């Protein structure tokens, strides 16, 4: 955990609570700018930020940390105004705790923030994988079309040619498709048998 709180006494109490609950505190900061720098360097599992801090406030720091997908952020502050809660949510905070807080409030907020962050990361990875697969499919489809047009192949023949070329040259089908599209079709393909 990384803690960013401008009041040293609260930061010390918070660190103590976290250690008592079995968490490791890997860094502490008294301002938002230092918090962002430490988050980038230390890559903590979670960052706890106060809103009102010097140099850079906690909301701006949360936006940079959460926006950079560095770590989940929990906002811990004395302010409970609805507009601040909304700004924290928009900045990417996964939880919002109002001071004074109890240890019994802190642990569930941390665990939910970690869980939500993990779920979001898994969904983003799945979307990236699906996007990549779609791009591969589009490239292969365009390359098949080029082979069909240029050499009069049927669609299955063009697909088999791309597949066989990829295996023979230890390339991915995407790489073969991209070469076909980049070079035109250039040389006469040998039918895959």
NORSULWO-V278816 format. One record per pair of residues at least 4 apart in sequence whose ideal C-beta (glycine too) atoms are under 6 Angstrom apart, sorted by the first residue. I is the first residue (numbers start at 1). J is the second residue. Records with the same first field share a line. If there is no record, write none. Layout:
# NORSULWO-V278816
I: J, J
This chain:
# NORSULWO-V278816
1: 18, 23, 25, 44, 46
2: 27, 38, 39, 44, 47
3: 11, 14, 15, 28, 48
4: 29, 35, 49
5: 10, 11, 50
6: 30, 53
11: 28
15: 25
17: 103
18: 23, 25
21: 107
26: 42, 44
27: 38, 42
29: 34, 35, 38
31: 53, 54, 55
32: 53, 56, 57, 58, 60, 61
33: 55, 56
35: 61
36: 61, 64
38: 42
39: 47, 65, 70, 71
44: 71
46: 71, 72
47: 65, 71, 73
48: 74, 76
49: 58, 61, 62, 73, 75
50: 58, 76, 77
51: 57, 58, 59, 77, 79
53: 57, 58
56: 60, 61
58: 62
59: 87, 91
62: 66, 73, 91, 92, 93
63: 67, 91
64: 68
65: 70, 73
66: 73, 92
72: 94, 113, 117
73: 93
74: 95, 109, 113
75: 88, 93, 96
76: 97
78: 99
79: 84
80: 98
85: 96
88: 93, 96
94: 113, 116, 117
95: 109, 112, 113
97: 101, 105, 109
101: 105
136: 174
139: 174, 177, 178
140: 173, 177
142: 181
143: 162, 177, 180, 181
144: 158, 159
146: 150, 180, 185
147: 151, 153, 158
148: 153, 158
150: 185
153: 157, 158
160: 164, 192
161: 189, 192
162: 173, 176
164: 192
165: 169, 176
166: 171, 173, 176
171: 175, 176
178: 182
179: 183
